[in-house]
């Protein structure tokens, strides 16, 4: 069973969010990393921040 932890809605200059992963660090903290696209395009070749 999965539980939704965080919901990142697309918006004006953020047409989509994609590819994500949770990583448990050695100190027990959890790191969440995801692709955050910017601009107006929802295409796969849209500009994104890493």
Residue frames relative to the residue before (quaternion, step in Angstrom):
aa qw qx qy qz dx dy dz
X 1.0000 0.0000 0.0000 0.0000 0.00 0.00 0.00
X 0.1908 -0.7807 0.5843 0.1129 3.58 -0.94 0.84
X 0.2204 -0.7601 0.6011 0.1107 3.52 -1.21 0.60
X 0.4046 -0.6981 0.5313 0.2583 3.58 -0.90 0.91
X 0.2123 -0.7967 0.5611 0.0732 3.55 -0.70 1.19
X 0.8024 0.0185 0.0691 0.5924 3.55 0.95 -0.96
X 0.1019 -0.7782 0.6173 0.0542 3.57 -0.98 0.82
X 0.0986 -0.8031 0.5875 0.0124 3.58 -0.53 1.23
X 0.2363 -0.8091 0.5285 0.1007 3.55 -0.23 1.31
X 0.4429 -0.6380 0.5425 0.3201 3.60 -1.08 0.64
X 0.0114 -0.8107 0.5853 -0.0042 3.58 -1.17 0.47
X 0.8649 -0.1855 0.1029 0.4550 3.56 -1.33 -0.18
X 0.8188 0.1067 -0.0412 0.5625 3.60 0.54 -1.11
X 0.6588 0.4207 -0.2949 0.5496 3.55 1.26 0.46
X 0.1042 -0.8659 0.4859 0.0572 3.59 0.41 1.22
X 0.8096 -0.0779 0.0396 0.5805 3.59 1.16 -0.40
X 0.2232 -0.6940 0.6621 0.1735 3.50 -1.38 0.35
X 0.0339 -0.8258 0.5611 -0.0445 3.57 -0.99 0.74
X 0.8518 0.1850 -0.1161 0.4761 3.56 -1.37 0.01
X 0.1955 0.7892 -0.5561 0.1722 3.55 -0.36 1.20
X 0.0036 -0.7918 0.6107 0.0063 3.52 -1.30 0.33
X 0.2805 -0.7098 0.6201 0.1817 3.55 -1.24 0.63
X 0.0644 -0.7833 0.6181 0.0186 3.58 -0.99 0.86
X 0.2724 -0.7339 0.5951 0.1818 3.58 -0.93 0.88
X 0.3168 -0.7681 0.5340 0.1566 3.55 -0.68 1.17
X 0.6924 -0.4911 0.3348 0.4090 3.57 -1.26 0.38
X 0.6993 0.4602 -0.2734 0.4738 3.60 1.10 -0.66
X 0.6234 -0.5805 0.3216 0.4134 3.59 1.30 0.17
X 0.5327 0.6122 -0.4192 0.4071 3.60 1.23 -0.21
X 0.3243 -0.7266 0.5719 0.1996 3.56 -1.23 0.53
X 0.1792 -0.7716 0.6061 0.0721 3.55 -0.89 1.05
X 0.1347 -0.7716 0.6185 0.0619 3.57 -0.94 0.96
X 0.0327 -0.7953 0.6044 -0.0338 3.57 -0.76 1.11
X 0.1033 0.7966 -0.5904 0.0783 3.59 -0.98 0.84
X 0.4941 -0.6175 0.5165 0.3282 3.57 -1.29 0.36
X 0.1143 -0.7850 0.6086 0.0160 3.55 -0.83 1.10
X 0.1890 -0.8082 0.5517 0.0819 3.58 -0.34 1.25
X 0.1571 -0.7769 0.6042 0.0822 3.55 -1.12 0.75
X 0.6094 0.5400 -0.4221 0.3985 3.55 -1.25 0.28
X 0.6398 -0.5507 0.3934 0.3641 3.55 -1.25 -0.40
X 0.6354 0.5694 -0.3225 0.4099 3.60 1.19 -0.46
X 0.2744 -0.7360 0.5908 0.1842 3.56 -1.16 0.64
X 0.4184 0.7309 -0.4447 0.3049 3.59 1.33 0.08
X 0.6329 -0.5546 0.3945 0.3690 3.57 -1.23 0.50
X 0.7110 0.4317 -0.2702 0.4848 3.62 1.10 -0.51
X 0.3344 0.7397 -0.5109 0.2829 3.60 1.19 0.45
X 0.5831 -0.5726 0.4428 0.3690 3.57 -1.22 0.50
X 0.0135 0.8055 -0.5923 0.0138 3.59 -0.99 0.77
X 0.3819 -0.6919 0.5645 0.2382 3.55 -1.27 0.48
X 0.2025 -0.7758 0.5867 0.1133 3.56 -0.99 0.81
